[in-house]
Amino acid sequence: MNYHLEQIPERSVKPRSEGMTMVMDKGLSTREAEDFLTMCSGYTDVIKLGWATSYVSPNLKEKLALYRSAGIPAYFGGTLFEVFIARNAFDAYRRVLDQFGLEYVEVSDGSLEIPHDEKCRYIETLAKDFHVLSEVGSKDAEKIIAPYKWIAMMKSELEAGSLKVIAEAREAGNVGIFRGTGEVRSGLIDEILTQIPAEQIIWEAPQKAQQTWFVKLLGANVNLGNIAPNDVIPLETLRLGLRSDTFHHFLNS
């Protein structure tokens, strides 16, 4: 840090298994990626190229090489996995992962209904060669999943080989663990945490109020995802109690 302050919560250090920040790249240019890394590489643990943007992004290999050189793994969004599965092209998907030298992969079923046993088989297969992040929850705002089902799916996917499970919220933060207004489904979160350790979950929380809520609930080292590039440093100040929203949370009384 640039100077010393007392009463700052201890942050985990990279490579982190707790306190992770997963950034959503929705189409940064290589120059924008370079600028982003200049400021935020120390606070970013993994980068998701949102949904299927990798299919249309120019200079994709160059950008992935930039992230790799900064020591930050990047992966393609889970919707791309679903795109291939919908076309019965799992082997072709594997070849794409190999073509771009990816170490991480996301398995999701937010847009495509995949029987859960089948989803877990995909996780088990991919976990032999990749670090798997599996996403639980639907992108359909009308589809409400009962808490016991969230818990059962998370448990099964972790047992199948997922490194961490991602709690769905989309890039807008208005489905899954959030209501359409962006309000946290706090009862759902509480029930999930009775069965699934917090360090095994990445909570998608693109909105500042959502990030604040999770920091206050689980502390500075909560895993948060779908963070916009411009929000990485603001999030770090939330984690450290250096912004009004969490200003008093970490001060000793």
PASEBA-1860 file (N, C-alpha, C; in nm, 3 decimals):
! residues 253
1> MNYHLEQI> 0.084/-0.119/0.000/0.000/0.000/0.000/0.088/0.125/0.000 ~ 0.030/0.238/-0.030/0.108/0.361/-0.046/0.145/0.427/0.086 ~ 0.070/0.395/0.192/0.101/0.450/0.324/0.034/0.364/0.429 ~ 0.070/0.387/0.555/0.024/0.300/0.664/-0.107/0.352/0.725 ~ -0.196/0.259/0.755/-0.318/0.290/0.828/-0.342/0.180/0.931 ~ -0.392/0.219/1.046/-0.432/0.123/1.149/-0.575/0.075/1.121 ~ -0.610/-0.036/1.186/-0.746/-0.091/1.182/-0.794/-0.117/1.038 ~ -0.705/-0.180/0.962/-0.740/-0.225/0.828/-0.749/-0.378/0.833
9> PERSVKPR> -0.857/-0.436/0.784/-0.868/-0.583/0.791/-0.760/-0.650/0.709 ~ -0.718/-0.766/0.756/-0.613/-0.840/0.686/-0.671/-0.902/0.559 ~ -0.605/-0.876/0.448/-0.648/-0.932/0.320/-0.561/-1.052/0.285 ~ -0.624/-1.154/0.228/-0.549/-1.266/0.176/-0.461/-1.219/0.061 ~ -0.356/-1.294/0.034/-0.263/-1.256/-0.073/-0.271/-1.357/-0.187 ~ -0.234/-1.314/-0.304/-0.236/-1.400/-0.422/-0.123/-1.502/-0.414 ~ -0.147/-1.625/-0.464/-0.274/-1.673/-0.520/-0.375/-1.704/-0.409 ~ -0.492/-1.648/-0.423/-0.594/-1.657/-0.319/-0.689/-1.774/-0.341
17> SEGMTMVM> -0.731/-1.835/-0.232/-0.844/-1.927/-0.237/-0.964/-1.866/-0.167 ~ -0.939/-1.759/-0.090/-1.045/-1.680/-0.027/-1.020/-1.534/-0.059 ~ -1.126/-1.458/-0.063/-1.112/-1.315/-0.093/-1.088/-1.288/-0.241 ~ -1.133/-1.382/-0.324/-1.110/-1.369/-0.468/-1.200/-1.262/-0.530 ~ -1.145/-1.193/-0.629/-1.222/-1.102/-0.712/-1.219/-1.155/-0.854 ~ -1.335/-1.194/-0.903/-1.348/-1.241/-1.041/-1.404/-1.126/-1.124 ~ -1.329/-1.087/-1.226/-1.364/-0.972/-1.308/-1.433/-1.017/-1.436 ~ -1.535/-0.944/-1.475/-1.608/-0.972/-1.599/-1.557/-0.881/-1.711
25> DKGLSTRE> -1.492/-0.943/-1.808/-1.447/-0.873/-1.929/-1.555/-0.893/-2.035 ~ -1.626/-0.786/-2.068/-1.736/-0.795/-2.165/-1.695/-0.747/-2.304 ~ -1.563/-0.731/-2.325/-1.517/-0.689/-2.457/-1.409/-0.584/-2.452 ~ -1.322/-0.589/-2.352/-1.211/-0.495/-2.347/-1.120/-0.514/-2.468 ~ -1.069/-0.405/-2.521/-0.966/-0.414/-2.624/-0.835/-0.453/-2.559 ~ -0.736/-0.489/-2.639/-0.606/-0.522/-2.581/-0.545/-0.401/-2.511 ~ -0.565/-0.283/-2.566/-0.512/-0.162/-2.500/-0.584/-0.138/-2.368 ~ -0.715/-0.156/-2.366/-0.789/-0.140/-2.241/-0.746/-0.245/-2.140
33> AEDFLTMC> -0.720/-0.366/-2.188/-0.674/-0.472/-2.098/-0.539/-0.436/-2.037 ~ -0.450/-0.380/-2.117/-0.320/-0.338/-2.066/-0.337/-0.231/-1.958 ~ -0.422/-0.132/-1.985/-0.445/-0.026/-1.887/-0.506/-0.084/-1.759 ~ -0.601/-0.174/-1.776/-0.664/-0.238/-1.660/-0.560/-0.310/-1.574 ~ -0.472/-0.387/-1.636/-0.372/-0.463/-1.562/-0.275/-0.371/-1.489 ~ -0.244/-0.256/-1.548/-0.154/-0.161/-1.484/-0.204/-0.121/-1.345 ~ -0.335/-0.105/-1.332/-0.393/-0.061/-1.206/-0.444/-0.175/-1.119 ~ -0.491/-0.282/-1.179/-0.575/-0.376/-1.104/-0.524/-0.519/-1.097
41> SGYTDVIK> -0.409/-0.549/-1.155/-0.364/-0.689/-1.158/-0.346/-0.745/-1.017 ~ -0.303/-0.663/-0.923/-0.282/-0.711/-0.787/-0.408/-0.744/-0.712 ~ -0.521/-0.694/-0.761/-0.649/-0.714/-0.693/-0.740/-0.810/-0.769 ~ -0.694/-0.860/-0.881/-0.777/-0.946/-0.967/-0.722/-1.088/-0.964 ~ -0.809/-1.184/-0.939/-0.765/-1.323/-0.926/-0.798/-1.408/-1.047 ~ -0.905/-1.377/-1.114/-0.945/-1.453/-1.233/-1.033/-1.362/-1.317 ~ -1.028/-1.382/-1.449/-1.105/-1.297/-1.541/-1.194/-1.386/-1.627 ~ -1.321/-1.352/-1.630/-1.417/-1.422/-1.715/-1.445/-1.338/-1.839
49> LGWATSYV> -1.427/-1.396/-1.955/-1.472/-1.332/-2.079/-1.620/-1.365/-2.093 ~ -1.704/-1.266/-2.063/-1.846/-1.288/-2.044/-1.915/-1.366/-2.155 ~ -2.010/-1.448/-2.112/-2.094/-1.538/-2.193/-2.018/-1.590/-2.314 ~ -2.050/-1.551/-2.437/-1.980/-1.602/-2.556/-1.909/-1.490/-2.630 ~ -1.866/-1.387/-2.556/-1.796/-1.276/-2.622/-1.666/-1.321/-2.687 ~ -1.609/-1.430/-2.638/-1.484/-1.479/-2.697/-1.499/-1.517/-2.843 ~ -1.621/-1.550/-2.885/-1.644/-1.590/-3.024/-1.626/-1.473/-3.119 ~ -1.658/-1.353/-3.075/-1.658/-1.236/-3.164/-1.547/-1.135/-3.131
57> SPNLKEKL> -1.470/-1.160/-3.025/-1.369/-1.063/-2.983/-1.245/-1.068/-3.073 ~ -1.206/-0.956/-3.134/-1.081/-0.953/-3.211/-0.960/-0.970/-3.118 ~ -0.849/-1.015/-3.174/-0.722/-1.023/-3.102/-0.734/-1.103/-2.971 ~ -0.813/-1.209/-2.977/-0.841/-1.285/-2.856/-0.714/-1.347/-2.797 ~ -0.632/-1.410/-2.881/-0.511/-1.473/-2.828/-0.416/-1.370/-2.766 ~ -0.411/-1.253/-2.826/-0.324/-1.148/-2.771/-0.372/-1.106/-2.632 ~ -0.501/-1.090/-2.617/-0.554/-1.047/-2.487/-0.535/-1.156/-2.382 ~ -0.558/-1.280/-2.419/-0.537/-1.389/-2.324/-0.391/-1.395/-2.283
65> ALYRSAGI> -0.301/-1.367/-2.378/-0.158/-1.367/-2.346/-0.124/-1.256/-2.247 ~ -0.190/-1.141/-2.259/-0.170/-1.032/-2.164/-0.209/-1.074/-2.023 ~ -0.326/-1.135/-2.012/-0.371/-1.179/-1.880/-0.277/-1.286/-1.824 ~ -0.234/-1.376/-1.911/-0.144/-1.483/-1.868/-0.011/-1.426/-1.820 ~ 0.040/-1.326/-1.889/0.168/-1.266/-1.851/0.158/-1.194/-1.717 ~ 0.037/-1.151/-1.681/0.015/-1.085/-1.552/-0.013/-1.187/-1.442 ~ -0.013/-1.315/-1.477/-0.038/-1.419/-1.377/-0.183/-1.432/-1.339 ~ -0.274/-1.389/-1.426/-0.418/-1.395/-1.399/-0.483/-1.493/-1.497
73> PAYFGGTL> -0.538/-1.603/-1.448/-0.606/-1.695/-1.539/-0.735/-1.634/-1.594 ~ -0.760/-1.659/-1.721/-0.884/-1.614/-1.785/-0.959/-1.736/-1.836 ~ -1.089/-1.723/-1.846/-1.168/-1.834/-1.897/-1.290/-1.779/-1.970 ~ -1.352/-1.865/-2.049/-1.470/-1.826/-2.126/-1.595/-1.848/-2.042 ~ -1.691/-1.757/-2.054/-1.814/-1.765/-1.976/-1.890/-1.895/-1.998 ~ -1.967/-1.933/-1.895/-2.039/-2.060/-1.900/-2.140/-2.070/-2.011 ~ -2.193/-1.957/-2.057/-2.290/-1.962/-2.167/-2.227/-2.023/-2.292 ~ -2.097/-2.000/-2.314/-2.031/-2.061/-2.430/-2.032/-2.213/-2.418
81> FEVFIARN> -2.006/-2.263/-2.297/-2.018/-2.407/-2.274/-2.157/-2.456/-2.315 ~ -2.260/-2.384/-2.274/-2.397/-2.424/-2.305/-2.425/-2.417/-2.456 ~ -2.366/-2.317/-2.522/-2.381/-2.304/-2.668/-2.332/-2.431/-2.737 ~ -2.216/-2.480/-2.695/-2.162/-2.602/-2.755/-2.245/-2.725/-2.718 ~ -2.287/-2.733/-2.593/-2.366/-2.849/-2.550/-2.499/-2.854/-2.625 ~ -2.560/-2.739/-2.647/-2.687/-2.734/-2.721/-2.671/-2.785/-2.863 ~ -2.549/-2.782/-2.914/-2.520/-2.829/-3.051/-2.453/-2.967/-3.051 ~ -2.459/-3.035/-2.936/-2.399/-3.168/-2.922/-2.252/-3.167/-2.963
89> AFDAYRRV> -2.179/-3.067/-2.917/-2.042/-3.045/-2.963/-1.945/-3.033/-2.846 ~ -1.958/-3.120/-2.746/-1.870/-3.114/-2.630/-1.723/-3.135/-2.669 ~ -1.696/-3.228/-2.758/-1.558/-3.253/-2.800/-1.500/-3.131/-2.871 ~ -1.583/-3.063/-2.950/-1.537/-2.940/-3.016/-1.507/-2.832/-2.913 ~ -1.586/-2.827/-2.807/-1.560/-2.731/-2.700/-1.427/-2.759/-2.633 ~ -1.399/-2.884/-2.608/-1.269/-2.922/-2.550/-1.154/-2.876/-2.639 ~ -1.173/-2.890/-2.769/-1.067/-2.848/-2.861/-1.046/-2.697/-2.856 ~ -1.154/-2.621/-2.838/-1.142/-2.475/-2.826/-1.063/-2.439/-2.700
97> LDQFGLEY> -1.092/-2.506/-2.590/-1.018/-2.480/-2.466/-0.870/-2.506/-2.485 ~ -0.838/-2.616/-2.553/-0.698/-2.649/-2.579/-0.634/-2.550/-2.676 ~ -0.711/-2.510/-2.777/-0.659/-2.417/-2.878/-0.611/-2.287/-2.815 ~ -0.683/-2.241/-2.713/-0.649/-2.113/-2.650/-0.571/-2.130/-2.520 ~ -0.531/-2.252/-2.490/-0.444/-2.276/-2.375/-0.505/-2.239/-2.241 ~ -0.635/-2.263/-2.226/-0.702/-2.224/-2.103/-0.680/-2.327/-1.992 ~ -0.669/-2.279/-1.871/-0.654/-2.367/-1.755/-0.783/-2.375/-1.674 ~ -0.869/-2.276/-1.690/-0.996/-2.273/-1.617/-1.111/-2.288/-1.716
105> VEVSDGSL> -1.221/-2.344/-1.667/-1.341/-2.360/-1.749/-1.463/-2.342/-1.659 ~ -1.566/-2.281/-1.714/-1.691/-2.267/-1.640/-1.798/-2.358/-1.698 ~ -1.863/-2.431/-1.611/-1.974/-2.517/-1.650/-2.101/-2.460/-1.589 ~ -2.199/-2.430/-1.673/-2.323/-2.371/-1.623/-2.442/-2.430/-1.696 ~ -2.560/-2.401/-1.643/-2.685/-2.440/-1.710/-2.789/-2.331/-1.690 ~ -2.744/-2.207/-1.696/-2.833/-2.094/-1.671/-2.926/-2.062/-1.786 ~ -2.886/-2.099/-1.909/-2.971/-2.072/-2.027/-3.026/-2.200/-2.088 ~ -2.954/-2.309/-2.070/-2.992/-2.438/-2.128/-3.023/-2.536/-2.015
113> EIPHDEKC> -3.137/-2.602/-2.022/-3.171/-2.701/-1.921/-3.090/-2.827/-1.946 ~ -3.004/-2.859/-1.851/-2.921/-2.979/-1.858/-2.953/-3.062/-1.734 ~ -2.989/-3.189/-1.749/-3.011/-3.271/-1.630/-2.891/-3.264/-1.536 ~ -2.918/-3.251/-1.407/-2.807/-3.221/-1.316/-2.703/-3.332/-1.312 ~ -2.745/-3.457/-1.323/-2.648/-3.567/-1.328/-2.555/-3.552/-1.448 ~ -2.613/-3.509/-1.560/-2.532/-3.489/-1.680/-2.435/-3.373/-1.660 ~ -2.482/-3.265/-1.600/-2.395/-3.151/-1.572/-2.277/-3.194/-1.485 ~ -2.304/-3.275/-1.384/-2.198/-3.321/-1.296/-2.099/-3.411/-1.370
121> RYIETLAK> -2.147/-3.486/-1.468/-2.055/-3.569/-1.547/-1.963/-3.481/-1.631 ~ -2.016/-3.371/-1.684/-1.930/-3.277/-1.756/-1.823/-3.220/-1.662 ~ -1.865/-3.184/-1.541/-1.771/-3.131/-1.444/-1.662/-3.233/-1.414 ~ -1.704/-3.356/-1.389/-1.608/-3.462/-1.356/-1.509/-3.484/-1.470 ~ -1.558/-3.483/-1.592/-1.471/-3.503/-1.708/-1.373/-3.389/-1.723 ~ -1.422/-3.265/-1.715/-1.336/-3.149/-1.736/-1.237/-3.130/-1.621 ~ -1.276/-3.172/-1.500/-1.189/-3.152/-1.385/-1.061/-3.235/-1.393 ~ -1.057/-3.332/-1.483/-0.935/-3.411/-1.501/-0.824/-3.328/-1.566
129> DFHVLSEV> -0.863/-3.224/-1.641/-0.764/-3.146/-1.716/-0.769/-2.996/-1.688 ~ -0.875/-2.948/-1.620/-0.893/-2.805/-1.599/-0.936/-2.777/-1.456 ~ -0.920/-2.651/-1.415/-0.983/-2.604/-1.293/-1.126/-2.564/-1.329 ~ -1.223/-2.631/-1.270/-1.363/-2.608/-1.306/-1.429/-2.515/-1.205 ~ -1.493/-2.412/-1.257/-1.584/-2.329/-1.179/-1.723/-2.358/-1.232 ~ -1.812/-2.405/-1.147/-1.947/-2.438/-1.195/-2.047/-2.340/-1.136 ~ -2.139/-2.300/-1.221/-2.235/-2.197/-1.183/-2.370/-2.261/-1.152 ~ -2.427/-2.219/-1.039/-2.557/-2.270/-0.996/-2.658/-2.155/-1.001
137> GSKDAEKI> -2.776/-2.184/-1.059/-2.880/-2.083/-1.068/-2.917/-2.055/-1.212 ~ -3.037/-2.005/-1.232/-3.089/-1.981/-1.366/-3.081/-1.833/-1.402 ~ -3.064/-1.805/-1.531/-3.070/-1.668/-1.581/-3.213/-1.623/-1.606 ~ -3.308/-1.713/-1.591/-3.449/-1.683/-1.609/-3.504/-1.628/-1.478 ~ -3.542/-1.501/-1.477/-3.590/-1.438/-1.354/-3.717/-1.502/-1.301 ~ -3.790/-1.571/-1.390/-3.915/-1.635/-1.348/-3.891/-1.770/-1.282 ~ -3.771/-1.822/-1.291/-3.740/-1.954/-1.236/-3.680/-1.937/-1.097 ~ -3.758/-1.969/-0.996/-3.714/-1.957/-0.858/-3.676/-2.097/-0.807
145> IAPYKWIA> -3.553/-2.110/-0.763/-3.503/-2.239/-0.715/-3.507/-2.239/-0.563 ~ -3.565/-2.343/-0.505/-3.575/-2.353/-0.360/-3.436/-2.365/-0.297 ~ -3.418/-2.311/-0.177/-3.287/-2.315/-0.113/-3.228/-2.456/-0.102 ~ -3.311/-2.556/-0.070/-3.256/-2.691/-0.054/-3.202/-2.744/-0.186 ~ -3.258/-2.697/-0.299/-3.206/-2.739/-0.429/-3.073/-2.669/-0.459 ~ -3.062/-2.541/-0.425/-2.934/-2.472/-0.439/-2.825/-2.550/-0.364 ~ -2.855/-2.586/-0.240/-2.757/-2.655/-0.156/-2.721/-2.790/-0.216 ~ -2.822/-2.867/-0.257/-2.796/-3.000/-0.313/-2.712/-2.991/-0.439
153> MMKSELEA> -2.743/-2.894/-0.525/-2.666/-2.881/-0.650/-2.523/-2.837/-0.621 ~ -2.505/-2.742/-0.530/-2.370/-2.698/-0.496/-2.288/-2.813/-0.440 ~ -2.347/-2.890/-0.350/-2.275/-3.004/-0.292/-2.234/-3.103/-0.400 ~ -2.328/-3.137/-0.488/-2.300/-3.236/-0.592/-2.191/-3.188/-0.686 ~ -2.192/-3.060/-0.720/-2.095/-3.007/-0.815/-1.955/-2.998/-0.753 ~ -1.949/-2.965/-0.625/-1.820/-2.966/-0.557/-1.766/-3.109/-0.548 ~ -1.853/-3.202/-0.519/-1.812/-3.343/-0.512/-1.768/-3.394/-0.649 ~ -1.827/-3.341/-0.756/-1.791/-3.384/-0.891/-1.655/-3.329/-0.935
161> GSLKVIAE> -1.605/-3.228/-0.863/-1.473/-3.178/-0.897/-1.461/-3.028/-0.918 ~ -1.569/-2.954/-0.895/-1.561/-2.808/-0.909/-1.466/-2.750/-0.804 ~ -1.381/-2.660/-0.848/-1.292/-2.590/-0.757/-1.372/-2.499/-0.665 ~ -1.467/-2.428/-0.726/-1.561/-2.345/-0.652/-1.693/-2.343/-0.728 ~ -1.801/-2.316/-0.657/-1.930/-2.297/-0.722/-1.959/-2.147/-0.726 ~ -2.019/-2.104/-0.836/-2.055/-1.964/-0.856/-2.206/-1.950/-0.837 ~ -2.247/-1.858/-0.752/-2.389/-1.832/-0.731/-2.436/-1.729/-0.833 ~ -2.527/-1.770/-0.919/-2.572/-1.692/-1.035/-2.638/-1.561/-0.997
169> AREAGNVG> -2.604/-1.455/-1.074/-2.672/-1.327/-1.061/-2.679/-1.252/-1.194 ~ -2.615/-1.305/-1.298/-2.596/-1.238/-1.426/-2.509/-1.113/-1.408 ~ -2.479/-1.050/-1.523/-2.392/-0.932/-1.516/-2.464/-0.811/-1.460 ~ -2.599/-0.818/-1.453/-2.676/-0.705/-1.400/-2.707/-0.719/-1.252 ~ -2.695/-0.839/-1.198/-2.726/-0.860/-1.057/-2.874/-0.853/-1.026 ~ -2.955/-0.919/-1.110/-3.101/-0.909/-1.090/-3.173/-1.043/-1.105 ~ -3.100/-1.153/-1.093/-3.162/-1.286/-1.092/-3.088/-1.372/-0.989 ~ -3.132/-1.496/-0.976/-3.060/-1.592/-0.892/-3.063/-1.555/-0.745
177> IFRGTGEV> -2.947/-1.515/-0.692/-2.939/-1.482/-0.549/-2.992/-1.342/-0.520 ~ -3.037/-1.272/-0.625/-3.095/-1.139/-0.608/-3.236/-1.135/-0.668 ~ -3.317/-1.047/-0.615/-3.448/-1.022/-0.674/-3.431/-0.930/-0.795 ~ -3.538/-0.911/-0.869/-3.532/-0.828/-0.989/-3.489/-0.685/-0.962 ~ -3.510/-0.640/-0.840/-3.470/-0.505/-0.799/-3.322/-0.496/-0.764 ~ -3.254/-0.611/-0.757/-3.116/-0.614/-0.712/-3.102/-0.643/-0.564 ~ -3.215/-0.651/-0.493/-3.212/-0.679/-0.349/-3.165/-0.823/-0.325 ~ -3.082/-0.840/-0.223/-3.028/-0.972/-0.189/-3.138/-1.061/-0.134
185> RSGLIDEI> -3.141/-1.186/-0.179/-3.230/-1.286/-0.120/-3.158/-1.340/0.004 ~ -3.165/-1.263/0.111/-3.083/-1.291/0.228/-3.116/-1.425/0.293 ~ -3.243/-1.463/0.293/-3.281/-1.592/0.350/-3.216/-1.708/0.274 ~ -3.212/-1.695/0.141/-3.146/-1.797/0.059/-2.997/-1.806/0.093 ~ -2.931/-1.691/0.103/-2.788/-1.689/0.135/-2.763/-1.754/0.270 ~ -2.845/-1.719/0.368/-2.828/-1.775/0.502/-2.841/-1.927/0.500 ~ -2.938/-1.977/0.426/-2.957/-2.123/0.421/-2.842/-2.191/0.350 ~ -2.795/-2.134/0.240/-2.681/-2.192/0.169/-2.561/-2.203/0.262
193> LTQIPAEQ> -2.536/-2.099/0.341/-2.418/-2.096/0.426/-2.426/-2.191/0.544 ~ -2.543/-2.245/0.572/-2.552/-2.348/0.677/-2.493/-2.480/0.629 ~ -2.479/-2.496/0.497/-2.435/-2.625/0.442/-2.309/-2.617/0.357 ~ -2.285/-2.501/0.294/-2.172/-2.487/0.202/-2.075/-2.384/0.261 ~ -1.947/-2.419/0.281/-1.851/-2.321/0.335/-1.838/-2.201/0.243 ~ -1.831/-2.083/0.302/-1.827/-1.959/0.223/-1.708/-1.956/0.129 ~ -1.595/-2.015/0.170/-1.475/-2.010/0.086/-1.488/-2.093/-0.041 ~ -1.591/-2.177/-0.049/-1.611/-2.258/-0.168/-1.707/-2.193/-0.267
201> IIWEAPQK> -1.755/-2.074/-0.236/-1.855/-2.006/-0.319/-1.800/-1.873/-0.370 ~ -1.824/-1.846/-0.498/-1.803/-1.712/-0.553/-1.941/-1.653/-0.576 ~ -1.969/-1.544/-0.507/-2.099/-1.478/-0.519/-2.092/-1.373/-0.630 ~ -2.172/-1.389/-0.734/-2.178/-1.284/-0.836/-2.247/-1.163/-0.775 ~ -2.177/-1.050/-0.776/-2.230/-0.929/-0.710/-2.181/-0.806/-0.784 ~ -2.241/-0.775/-0.899/-2.191/-0.664/-0.980/-2.224/-0.526/-0.925 ~ -2.324/-0.515/-0.838/-2.365/-0.384/-0.789/-2.296/-0.351/-0.656 ~ -2.266/-0.223/-0.636/-2.196/-0.181/-0.514/-2.272/-0.221/-0.388
209> AQQTWFVK> -2.403/-0.202/-0.387/-2.482/-0.236/-0.269/-2.473/-0.385/-0.238 ~ -2.466/-0.467/-0.342/-2.455/-0.612/-0.324/-2.317/-0.648/-0.268 ~ -2.214/-0.585/-0.322/-2.078/-0.609/-0.273/-2.068/-0.569/-0.125 ~ -2.125/-0.455/-0.091/-2.123/-0.407/0.046/-2.190/-0.507/0.139 ~ -2.304/-0.557/0.096/-2.380/-0.653/0.178/-2.297/-0.776/0.208 ~ -2.228/-0.830/0.108/-2.148/-0.950/0.128/-2.025/-0.923/0.214 ~ -1.961/-0.807/0.196/-1.845/-0.773/0.279/-1.888/-0.762/0.425 ~ -2.001/-0.700/0.450/-2.049/-0.688/0.588/-2.088/-0.824/0.646
217> LLGANVNL> -2.139/-0.913/0.563/-2.180/-1.045/0.611/-2.061/-1.137/0.634 ~ -1.968/-1.140/0.537/-1.864/-1.243/0.537/-1.722/-1.188/0.549 ~ -1.708/-1.056/0.554/-1.577/-0.998/0.579/-1.502/-0.961/0.453 ~ -1.382/-0.910/0.474/-1.301/-0.858/0.365/-1.264/-0.965/0.263 ~ -1.260/-1.091/0.306/-1.212/-1.197/0.220/-1.323/-1.286/0.165 ~ -1.435/-1.224/0.135/-1.542/-1.293/0.065/-1.507/-1.301/-0.084 ~ -1.543/-1.413/-0.147/-1.521/-1.429/-0.291/-1.634/-1.362/-0.367 ~ -1.601/-1.268/-0.456/-1.703/-1.195/-0.531/-1.672/-1.201/-0.680
225> GNIAPNDV> -1.777/-1.209/-0.760/-1.760/-1.222/-0.904/-1.847/-1.128/-0.984 ~ -1.823/-1.130/-1.116/-1.889/-1.040/-1.212/-1.863/-0.894/-1.176 ~ -1.739/-0.867/-1.136/-1.699/-0.731/-1.103/-1.652/-0.661/-1.230 ~ -1.705/-0.543/-1.257/-1.664/-0.467/-1.374/-1.521/-0.419/-1.357 ~ -1.444/-0.412/-1.465/-1.304/-0.367/-1.453/-1.289/-0.235/-1.378 ~ -1.378/-0.141/-1.403/-1.368/-0.010/-1.336/-1.407/-0.014/-1.189 ~ -1.461/-0.128/-1.145/-1.505/-0.139/-1.006/-1.409/-0.217/-0.918 ~ -1.297/-0.264/-0.972/-1.206/-0.348/-0.894/-1.143/-0.270/-0.779
233> IPLETLRL> -1.090/-0.154/-0.806/-1.030/-0.074/-0.698/-1.137/-0.022/-0.602 ~ -1.252/0.029/-0.650/-1.358/0.063/-0.556/-1.399/-0.054/-0.466 ~ -1.405/-0.176/-0.522/-1.438/-0.293/-0.440/-1.331/-0.316/-0.334 ~ -1.204/-0.301/-0.371/-1.098/-0.323/-0.273/-1.111/-0.226/-0.157 ~ -1.153/-0.102/-0.184/-1.172/-0.007/-0.073/-1.291/-0.048/0.014 ~ -1.394/-0.106/-0.047/-1.504/-0.160/0.033/-1.454/-0.271/0.125 ~ -1.371/-0.359/0.070/-1.318/-0.472/0.148/-1.237/-0.423/0.269 ~ -1.172/-0.306/0.255/-1.081/-0.258/0.359/-1.143/-0.152/0.450
241> GLRSDTFH> -1.272/-0.123/0.432/-1.336/-0.022/0.516/-1.293/0.118/0.484 ~ -1.260/0.143/0.357/-1.210/0.274/0.316/-1.311/0.347/0.228 ~ -1.435/0.310/0.239/-1.542/0.377/0.165/-1.660/0.391/0.260 ~ -1.740/0.490/0.239/-1.847/0.521/0.334/-1.932/0.399/0.367 ~ -1.958/0.315/0.268/-2.050/0.202/0.286/-2.001/0.103/0.393 ~ -1.870/0.087/0.407/-1.815/-0.005/0.508/-1.722/0.067/0.605 ~ -1.731/0.198/0.610/-1.638/0.281/0.687/-1.626/0.236/0.832 ~ -1.739/0.210/0.897/-1.739/0.178/1.040/-1.729/0.027/1.067
249> HFLNS> -1.740/-0.052/0.962/-1.753/-0.196/0.983/-1.628/-0.258/1.044 ~ -1.511/-0.209/1.010/-1.387/-0.270/1.055/-1.315/-0.188/1.163 ~ -1.376/-0.077/1.205/-1.316/0.004/1.312/-1.339/-0.063/1.447 ~ -1.236/-0.064/1.531/-1.252/-0.117/1.666/-1.336/-0.020/1.747 ~ -1.428/-0.075/1.821/-1.515/0.011/1.902/-1.441/0.060/2.026
END
